[in-house]
């Protein structure tokens, strides 16, 4: 919420709404799309919907998004002041969400609760009549305590006319189903590009990398993009954001592991030539059996654009989960 008495300076910003309004004033007569295009020209990836959410105060910009906005508005000199304001808001939010230490009254209540639980356990043990004690005659042994608990549960279940293992009769909740078991070679059950869905028009950047490796000035940039589908799930694809040749190639690797140790544990969707467009087909973040996927984006420059001493023919991002 924007205060009525706010003087509209970066030093007085106290909320995401006020920072967004300040960035809206910086944008002036420019359209949000022109600012996003200007940010991209300076190699900062910025979507128009992202800029709209920031200006409306729905969220704070990241450091790169703030730089992209200011470069897109032609006012990078304001970055230092606005970055301090952004960082101040992040610190304030972190401090407000930090868990406070319990008060002395709360600590006393915790101790009393533990004492009550101990007394209740003692009553249960004595009523069962099967609790053994150690040689000091003060602390019940774990083995006999377990026998007493099982006996008490059995008596209750028998009185109700049911079995101890019948969770519906004794009121025990059903166990949580285990997570899907992923075989080492589960990727082989799918096509190279899995579902091969069309990429979305807008998305978020999960990871990026520059290449070719060993170059003095890497002039290619490959990115992992992700977006939520109308059905509610996430998809991901590779985007060659900055090609430097008409024969550049790119692809997407996907796996069921975040650190696949061998080539047999991931699939390579591609390579694709930049002449056919900058985006690869998309895959789902979770397959039809509920197994989560990880992806990475890779690019490749032609031989004549690589450093003479380079031994690497491609460059890739790190592995990232598709669900942000």
C-alpha positions in Angstrom: 0.0 0.0 0.0 1.3 3.5 -0.9 1.3 6.1 1.9 -0.5 9.4 1.2 2.4 11.4 2.6 5.2 9.6 0.8 7.8 11.9 -0.8 8.5 9.5 -3.7 12.3 9.1 -3.1 14.2 5.8 -3.1 15.4 6.5 0.5 11.8 6.7 1.8 10.4 3.5 0.1 8.9 1.1 2.7 6.9 -1.3 0.6 6.9 -3.1 -2.7 3.9 -1.0 -3.8 5.9 2.2 -3.3 8.9 0.8 -5.1 6.7 -0.3 -8.0 5.1 3.2 -8.2 8.6 4.8 -8.3 9.6 2.5 -11.2 6.4 3.5 -12.9 7.4 7.1 -12.6 10.8 6.3 -14.0 9.3 4.6 -17.0 7.4 7.8 -17.9 5.7 7.7 -21.3 7.4 4.5 -22.4 5.3 1.4 -22.8 6.0 -1.7 -20.7 6.9 -3.7 -23.9 9.4 -1.1 -25.0 11.1 -1.3 -21.6 11.2 -5.1 -21.8 12.7 -4.8 -25.3 15.3 -2.3 -24.1 16.3 -4.6 -21.3 16.8 -7.4 -23.7 19.1 -5.3 -25.9 21.3 -4.9 -22.8 21.1 -8.7 -22.2 18.7 -8.6 -19.3 15.7 -10.9 -19.8 12.5 -9.2 -18.8 8.9 -10.1 -19.6 6.2 -7.4 -19.9 3.9 -9.3 -17.4 6.8 -9.4 -15.0 7.2 -5.6 -15.3 3.5 -5.1 -14.8 3.5 -7.2 -11.6 6.4 -5.3 -10.2 4.9 -1.9 -11.0 1.6 -2.9 -9.3 3.5 -3.9 -6.2 2.6 -7.6 -6.4 6.3 -8.6 -5.8 9.8 -7.2 -5.6 12.1 -7.2 -8.6 15.2 -9.4 -8.6 18.6 -7.6 -8.9 18.8 -8.5 -12.6 15.2 -7.4 -13.2 15.8 -4.0 -11.6 18.9 -3.5 -13.8 16.9 -4.5 -16.9 14.1 -2.1 -16.0 16.5 0.8 -15.5 18.5 0.1 -18.7 15.2 -0.3 -20.6 14.2 3.1 -19.3 17.6 4.6 -20.2 18.3 5.5 -16.6 21.0 3.1 -15.3 22.4 5.8 -13.1 19.5 5.3 -10.6 20.5 1.7 -10.0 22.6 2.3 -6.9 19.8 4.1 -5.0 17.0 1.8 -6.1 19.1 -1.3 -5.3 19.6 -0.1 -1.8 15.9 0.4 -1.4 15.2 -3.1 -2.8 17.7 -4.7 -0.5 16.2 -2.8 2.5 12.8 -4.2 1.7 14.1 -7.7 1.4 15.9 -7.4 4.8 12.8 -6.1 6.4 10.7 -8.9 5.0 13.2 -11.5 6.2 13.2 -9.9 9.7 9.4 -10.0 9.9 9.2 -13.6 8.9 11.9 -14.8 11.3 10.6 -17.0 14.1 10.9 -15.2 17.5 12.3 -17.0 20.5 9.7 -18.3 22.9 9.0 -16.2 25.9 9.5 -17.3 29.5 5.8 -17.9 29.9 5.8 -20.1 26.8 8.8 -22.0 28.1 7.0 -22.6 31.4 4.0 -24.0 29.5 6.2 -26.3 27.5 7.8 -27.7 30.7 4.4 -28.2 32.3 3.2 -30.0 29.2 6.1 -32.4 29.3 5.5 -33.0 33.0 1.8 -33.8 32.3 2.8 -36.2 29.5 5.2 -37.9 31.8 2.6 -38.3 34.5 0.0 -39.6 32.0 2.5 -42.2 30.7 3.2 -43.4 34.2 -0.6 -43.9 34.8 -0.8 -45.9 31.6 2.2 -48.0 32.5 0.8 -48.8 36.0 -2.6 -49.7 34.7 -1.2 -52.1 32.1 0.5 -54.0 34.9 3.2 -55.2 32.5 5.8 -52.5 32.8 9.3 -53.8 33.8 11.7 -51.6 35.5 15.5 -51.4 35.4 17.8 -52.4 38.3 17.4 -49.0 40.0 13.7 -49.5 40.1 13.0 -45.9 38.8 13.0 -45.8 35.0 10.9 -48.3 32.9 12.8 -50.2 30.3 11.9 -49.6 26.6 11.2 -53.2 25.9 8.5 -53.6 28.5 7.1 -50.1 27.8 6.6 -51.2 24.2 4.8 -54.4 25.4 2.5 -52.2 27.6 1.6 -49.9 24.7 0.8 -52.8 22.4 -1.3 -54.5 25.1 -3.3 -51.3 25.7 -4.0 -50.8 22.0 -5.0 -54.5 21.7 -7.5 -54.2 24.6 -9.1 -51.1 23.1 -9.4 -52.7 19.7 -10.9 -55.9 21.1 -13.4 -53.9 23.1 -14.5 -52.2 19.9 -14.9 -55.5 18.1 -12.1 -54.8 15.6 -8.5 -55.7 14.9 -5.5 -53.5 15.8 -4.4 -53.5 12.1 -7.8 -52.2 11.0 -7.1 -48.4 10.7 -10.8 -47.7 10.0 -11.9 -49.2 13.3 -9.3 -48.0 15.7 -9.2 -44.4 14.2 -5.6 -44.6 12.9 -5.2 -42.5 9.7 -4.3 -44.4 6.5 -0.6 -44.4 5.7 0.7 -41.8 3.1 1.3 -43.6 -0.2 5.0 -43.8 -1.0 6.6 -41.6 -3.7 6.8 -43.1 -7.2 9.9 -45.4 -7.6 12.1 -44.2 -10.4 14.1 -46.8 -12.2 17.6 -45.9 -13.3 16.7 -46.3 -17.0 13.2 -44.8 -16.7 14.0 -42.1 -19.3 14.1 -44.9 -21.9 10.3 -45.3 -21.6 9.9 -42.0 -23.4 10.6 -40.3 -26.6 13.8 -38.1 -26.8 11.6 -35.0 -26.4 9.1 -36.7 -24.1 5.7 -35.1 -24.7 7.2 -32.6 -27.2 4.8 -29.8 -26.3 4.8 -26.4 -28.0 6.6 -23.8 -25.8 4.6 -21.1 -24.1 4.8 -17.5 -25.2 5.8 -16.2 -21.8 7.7 -17.9 -19.0 10.3 -17.6 -16.3 14.1 -18.1 -16.7 15.2 -21.0 -14.4 18.9 -21.1 -15.5 21.2 -19.7 -18.2 24.8 -20.2 -19.5 27.2 -18.3 -21.8 29.4 -20.0 -24.4 31.4 -21.2 -26.1 33.6 -22.3 -23.2 37.2 -21.0 -23.1 36.2 -18.1 -25.3 37.6 -14.7 -24.2 34.2 -13.1 -24.8 31.4 -15.8 -24.8 28.8 -14.4 -27.2 26.1 -17.1 -27.1 23.5 -17.4 -24.3 21.2 -20.4 -23.7 18.4 -20.4 -21.2 16.0 -22.8 -19.5 12.4 -21.4 -19.6 9.4 -22.7 -17.7 5.7 -21.7 -17.7 2.5 -22.9 -16.0 0.0 -24.4 -18.4 -3.8 -23.7 -18.3 -4.2 -27.2 -16.7 -2.1 -26.1 -13.8 1.1 -28.1 -14.5 4.6 -26.7 -15.5 6.5 -27.2 -18.7 10.1 -26.3 -19.6 12.0 -25.8 -22.8 15.4 -24.5 -24.1 15.6 -20.9 -25.5 18.7 -19.7 -27.4 18.5 -16.1 -26.3 21.6 -14.9 -28.0 22.8 -16.7 -31.1 25.9 -15.4 -33.0 25.8 -17.5 -36.2 23.1 -18.9 -38.6 24.4 -22.4 -37.9 24.3 -22.3 -34.1 22.6 -25.3 -32.5 20.9 -25.9 -29.2 19.0 -28.7 -27.3 17.5 -29.6 -24.0 18.5 -32.5 -21.8 16.0 -33.9 -19.3 16.2 -36.5 -16.6 14.5 -37.9 -13.4 17.6 -37.0 -11.4 19.2 -33.7 -10.5 22.7 -35.1 -11.0 22.5 -38.0 -13.5 25.9 -39.7 -13.4 25.7 -41.4 -16.8 24.5 -40.7 -20.3 21.9 -43.5 -20.0 20.0 -41.5 -17.3 19.0 -38.5 -19.4 17.4 -37.9 -22.8 18.7 -35.3 -25.3 15.9 -33.4 -27.1 17.7 -32.1 -30.2 19.9 -30.7 -31.4 17.9 -28.0 -33.1 19.2 -25.4 -35.6 18.7 -21.7 -34.9 17.4 -21.3 -38.4 14.2 -23.2 -37.2 13.6 -20.8 -34.3 15.1 -20.2 -30.9 12.9 -22.6 -28.9 13.0 -26.3 -28.4 9.9 -28.5 -27.8 8.7 -28.5 -24.2 8.5 -31.3 -21.7 6.2 -31.6 -18.6 7.6 -31.0 -15.1 5.9 -34.2 -13.9 5.1 -37.1 -16.1 1.9 -39.1 -16.2 3.0 -41.3 -13.3 3.8 -38.4 -11.0 7.6 -38.6 -11.4 9.3 -35.1 -11.3 11.8 -34.1 -14.0 15.0 -32.0 -14.1 16.3 -30.2 -17.2 19.3 -28.3 -18.5 19.8 -26.2 -21.7 22.8 -26.6 -24.0 24.2 -24.8 -26.9 26.9 -25.3 -29.6 28.9 -22.9 -31.7 30.4 -24.0 -35.1 34.0 -25.1 -35.1 35.3 -21.9 -36.6 33.8 -19.8 -33.8 35.4 -21.8 -31.0 38.8 -21.0 -29.5 41.6 -22.8 -31.2 42.7 -24.6 -28.0 39.2 -25.4 -26.8 38.4 -29.0 -26.2 34.7 -28.5 -25.5 32.2 -28.5 -28.4 29.2 -27.4 -26.3 28.1 -25.5 -23.2 25.2 -26.2 -20.8 23.4 -24.8 -17.8 23.2 -26.6 -14.5 20.4 -29.2 -13.9 17.3 -27.5 -12.5 13.9 -28.8 -11.4 11.1 -27.7 -13.7 8.7 -26.7 -10.9 10.0 -23.3 -9.7 
